[in-house]
Amino acid sequence: MTKTTKPKAIATSQIISSRNTAVSTQRQPMQRAIRAVYDSRNASDKPVDVSKLLDGLNQPAFAQLRRQVATAHIKGIALFKCGQCCEPVFLTAGEGARGDGSTGFFRHHVGDKACSWRTGETLRSEGSVQFGGNQEGERHRQLKQLLENSLRSDPGFSDIVVEQRVPTESGETYRQPDLMARHGNQLVAFEVQLARPSLRTVVEREAFYASRGIHLIWVTSSNDVFNLGAQAFRDLYFAEGGRIFAVDEASAQRSMEMGKLHLQELTIEPQVQPPYATFNVWKAETVGRNIIFMPKTERHWAGRAKYGQRLQEQISSFDPALVHRLRHAAAKGFADSASSKDWNKLSEMLGGVDFTTAMADGVDAILLLLLRIEILAHCQPDQVRDLKEKAHRQIMAILRTSSGRHWLALIELVAGIVPRLALFGSAEVSTAITALKQDDRQLVNLHLRHRRMLSALCPWLAFDLLAAAPKRKTVQRLALRSNDS
């Protein structure tokens, strides 16, 4: 049984935020006003049940889908439309919600025509919720001053200005970043974010600065990481691989000592502490310009990889060969009788599901598929076609089983990570997926039940399956690791 008792302090010199309460594999169904939507990403002209669309999404995937919807909207594209009135809708979550798809729901835009599925207009969970009761308060001014001091201590920056207006191309409106500077030939805008910005505000600012060739860096405070559990901040850091920059007295002091800009980087990392189920913590590290100016796409994928690596390192500290043995057993279909013992050992370590239940749910076939997809992702171009066809055949074999439809969310997730899989490049696979999505029977997202073991054996999936905003309040300040390169 997964334990939810709060664990003892661990590595308290480095950990900022304590554990997430272990999440049950059975999530309570949510009552949603908009029960079905038209999904423009699919070929089907039938509305999709919202529960089937959202309930299988963990926090990173939910944040990613929200971004996709918001980004499309500012371009005049509706990814989803209400299944009742066909008006465009957006994706949101309630105040204090857990942040995954199980508590997400669609809403109509303000001013749209009347619909029996329409709810109220208040968006308290996503609007500019104030930080500490004062959006532009003393702490905000202090952090801007610390950031300005940090920039001025670095001779690599010039033309440093505070709250200078940057007009749009038409000149009718403008943006006003907290600080802006020039680094070489690159203009850089810094936004010190303590309030919880709406996602529309975030994507509009990002699009604006990108259109002007300005590199945008979001910066927050390290003094209240509990505030980062809000959906508004999850939208920011999950887009960057579970990472967000912060400025404080320590990072400013480092900048002045080194004569180079330094910031804190807050990163979500998994924590393995048997007998408790895996949980997430915030860790801080002082970083230099090589990290601060890392391209956003590279930063995102590096953060994902680091999350899986940290999980592997912690498991290996208990048994260096355990994951290797289980991956080898998975490739052989768990034919070795010793596999169950190794499986249960790792399962107990992580708070996962036992071997018998896993095999009954078809995890053996899923793991074999995932191992083959790993090969597909890294193979030579002339091998792609053959390996993709083999993967498609295995996917069809899984989808035809009684548990197949319960694995569909994972298969689609993997296809998003590994473009070479190209699910909809196969008419057979595409038809099967479309049919399963129209199935009215209750769905059990088995990847949520088995997320810990799948993450351990396929660490490239760990971020998508396990990463979540730590929930507990900070109880102490910490010594920080440094990276001065």
C-alpha angles and dihedrals in degrees: 000000000000110000122220100186112128109260125232119265113287128192089343092177089069109023116091103181130031129236134305112242107254110266120233117236089227111072119195114246113252125223107232126188092213102052100176136023138190108245112210090197091068129070093225118102091207123098118254123231105251093217091058091046097049112021094077094055119106120206098277093048092046091051090047093052091048089054092049091052094047094045092050091048095057087052091053095254124128112210091181133028130191112267090222107044102013092232118141115268135192133219122247144156132220125258109278092010119153090250101236129106094270090075096035125106141172125250136188120250118254112272098021118138122279117284132175087230094055119118132190123303100236113119100182093149093059106026124097095293108189123246114234090344095297122075095191095032136146094277091053090053091047093053092048089052092049090049092048091050090049092052094046091052089060114076088200089076126071139168091040111183134173121226096344116169118245109198125216118245090265091049091225096110136018147196123232114201118197090241135002130189142163121246107188104308093337124099112215127197121199121201114193103208121195099140119069106257122209114252090240089057090050097050093042092053092046092049092047096051092043090053089054094047092247119143109228122209121188113211128186140171126279092205097082110030088161086074088062089071089077116107091240091064094040086060088058104044102035087059087060099046097272094309135122133170124239135185127211141144093285095053091045090051090050090050092053093045094049098035088231133097114267129178134178115255114208112203133184110233131179119243125209114198114153133245088028122079116257114277139176133253137183115243126188131213130174108236137187135220094288089068097032093057098039109134110261096240092049090046091052095051093042090054092050092049092047091053092055091044092054090051091052093048093053094047090048091054087067098039118357095198101038098096092043091054093049094047089051090049091049091053088054094047093254091286092150112091090218090065094083092056093051091044094052091046092056092040092055090047093055102031092250136143124287124255098253094053092044093054091046088055092052098251090144092064092043093052092048088052092048093050090052091048088055088059091047091052093056104030128114116272093250090059097051099088096051095044092046092052090050090050091049091052091051091048090053090050090053094046091053092058123091090253095042098099089052089062096049095098091055093048091052091046091053091047088057091053096043108042091185089072089070097184095187091050086079115070091202094053092042092052092048093050093048091050093049091051089058092053108118096203120111113275127221112196098219094186088069091054092049100032096118097054093041089052093050094050095038105032092179085073096046097094093052095046104036112020113109138151110273108246107203124092120252112261100182145017119247146216109250132226114233136218110187098171 
